[in-house]
Amino acid sequence: MKLQLPKPGAYVIAVSGGIDSVCLLNIMAQLPDYQLIVAHYDHGIRSNSGDDRQFVAELAGRYNLCFKSAAGHLGPGTSEAIAREARYRFLKQVAYDSNSTAIITAHHLDDRLETIIINLIRGTGRKGLSSLNDSDLIKRPLINVSKATIRRYVIQHNLSWREDSTNYDDRYLRNYIRLHIVPRLTDTDRERLIDLSNRQQRLNEQIDESLKQLLVTSDNKQLDRRTLTKLGYNESKELIASWLRANNLINFDRKTIERLVVTAKTKRSGTRINVIGALQMTIGKDYLALNTIER
């Protein structure tokens, strides 16, 4: 199995109880020099999701690992984006409280293919094509391992897991792609998509390094408006998107970026515009600034 292991240390490992995370936990728990905290988030979307929590708690006990959990009570019909945001908020808190190096998740090669296809459909741009790569905070040891390989491993080692019935509801875009599109990809199709993603990742690193030079303050709260106005429309969108990411904002869409660029280029000094949630952009004569709206 082609693992992409992080360096030894203390980690929070996200375990849903599904086949992927059960496989990952079994592998990681046997490796020396890794101090693991098993973390489980109960979204509260299914009525029987509490059984998953109990299963993972018992699993952590069998490996003699610390177990942390939380319940979200999100309810049926909750979007994938909201569920993901709640889950990562919990995982980040566990990592912070335990002074862990990073979070380990069980994302695998098929997940990466699904995400590439989803982002192509949604038109999320250059970043969407290189999603699910490791970061300082998130590590994905199985990212180069196929779902079929994971299934073979789990069966070979006689491991049990929990099935999430919502994974078969193809009204969700990801599930539709997982059930109806990814299985139809040939090996050549898979290789081409992954190669496209890898090439885009390398290009993104070069672009991001160049964009960093245009951020004018050490805390990234301000952006030089004069620089922005000299750039073309597409380049301006990339700079605004990079600025938001530098301020730990990732859940923005194309329309938000376009709205901010047009406002930054055309509105007069003193104008304020909402960005996301309580975040606001203020337009100065020579700068743009991000600030939180006081409520």
DATAPE-V700060 format. One record per residue. RES is the residue in three letters. OMEGA is omega in whole degrees, 0 to 359 (* if undefined). Layout:
# DATAPE-V700060
res->(RES	RES)
omega->(OMEGA	OMEGA)
This chain:
# DATAPE-V700060
res->(MET	LYS	LEU	GLN	LEU	PRO	LYS	PRO	GLY	ALA	TYR	VAL	ILE	ALA	VAL	SER	GLY	GLY	ILE	ASP	SER	VAL	CYS	LEU	LEU	ASN	ILE	MET	ALA	GLN	LEU	PRO	ASP	TYR	GLN	LEU	ILE	VAL	ALA	HIS	TYR	ASP	HIS	GLY	ILE	ARG	SER	ASN	SER	GLY	ASP	ASP	ARG	GLN	PHE	VAL	ALA	GLU	LEU	ALA	GLY	ARG	TYR	ASN	LEU	CYS	PHE	LYS	SER	ALA	ALA	GLY	HIS	LEU	GLY	PRO	GLY	THR	SER	GLU	ALA	ILE	ALA	ARG	GLU	ALA	ARG	TYR	ARG	PHE	LEU	LYS	GLN	VAL	ALA	TYR	ASP	SER	ASN	SER	THR	ALA	ILE	ILE	THR	ALA	HIS	HIS	LEU	ASP	ASP	ARG	LEU	GLU	THR	ILE	ILE	ILE	ASN	LEU	ILE	ARG	GLY	THR	GLY	ARG	LYS	GLY	LEU	SER	SER	LEU	ASN	ASP	SER	ASP	LEU	ILE	LYS	ARG	PRO	LEU	ILE	ASN	VAL	SER	LYS	ALA	THR	ILE	ARG	ARG	TYR	VAL	ILE	GLN	HIS	ASN	LEU	SER	TRP	ARG	GLU	ASP	SER	THR	ASN	TYR	ASP	ASP	ARG	TYR	LEU	ARG	ASN	TYR	ILE	ARG	LEU	HIS	ILE	VAL	PRO	ARG	LEU	THR	ASP	THR	ASP	ARG	GLU	ARG	LEU	ILE	ASP	LEU	SER	ASN	ARG	GLN	GLN	ARG	LEU	ASN	GLU	GLN	ILE	ASP	GLU	SER	LEU	LYS	GLN	LEU	LEU	VAL	THR	SER	ASP	ASN	LYS	GLN	LEU	ASP	ARG	ARG	THR	LEU	THR	LYS	LEU	GLY	TYR	ASN	GLU	SER	LYS	GLU	LEU	ILE	ALA	SER	TRP	LEU	ARG	ALA	ASN	ASN	LEU	ILE	ASN	PHE	ASP	ARG	LYS	THR	ILE	GLU	ARG	LEU	VAL	VAL	THR	ALA	LYS	THR	LYS	ARG	SER	GLY	THR	ARG	ILE	ASN	VAL	ILE	GLY	ALA	LEU	GLN	MET	THR	ILE	GLY	LYS	ASP	TYR	LEU	ALA	LEU	ASN	THR	ILE	GLU	ARG)
omega->(185	183	175	189	172	178	180	181	181	184	168	180	182	182	179	188	177	187	183	182	175	177	182	181	179	180	186	183	181	183	177	172	173	177	190	167	179	182	181	177	178	182	183	180	178	182	183	184	177	177	177	179	180	178	182	178	179	178	178	179	180	178	182	180	176	183	176	179	175	180	184	181	184	177	180	177	178	182	179	182	180	179	181	181	179	181	182	175	177	182	179	179	178	180	180	182	183	181	180	181	183	177	176	178	185	177	184	186	180	175	180	177	178	183	177	181	179	183	173	179	184	180	184	172	189	181	181	181	181	180	176	170	178	173	177	185	185	177	185	184	185	191	178	183	181	176	181	179	177	180	179	180	183	179	180	183	175	180	176	181	179	175	177	184	181	178	182	177	186	168	173	184	182	179	179	180	180	186	190	184	182	179	182	179	173	176	178	177	181	180	181	179	179	178	177	180	181	179	179	178	179	178	179	180	178	180	182	179	178	181	179	182	183	176	197	181	184	180	177	182	181	179	180	182	181	177	182	184	179	182	173	185	181	178	178	178	179	181	178	179	179	178	179	179	178	177	175	175	182	186	176	180	183	182	178	180	180	180	181	180	180	179	182	183	191	186	183	181	181	179	176	181	178	178	177	178	182	182	184	173	178	182	173	180	184	184	168	182	174	177	181	179	176	182	*)
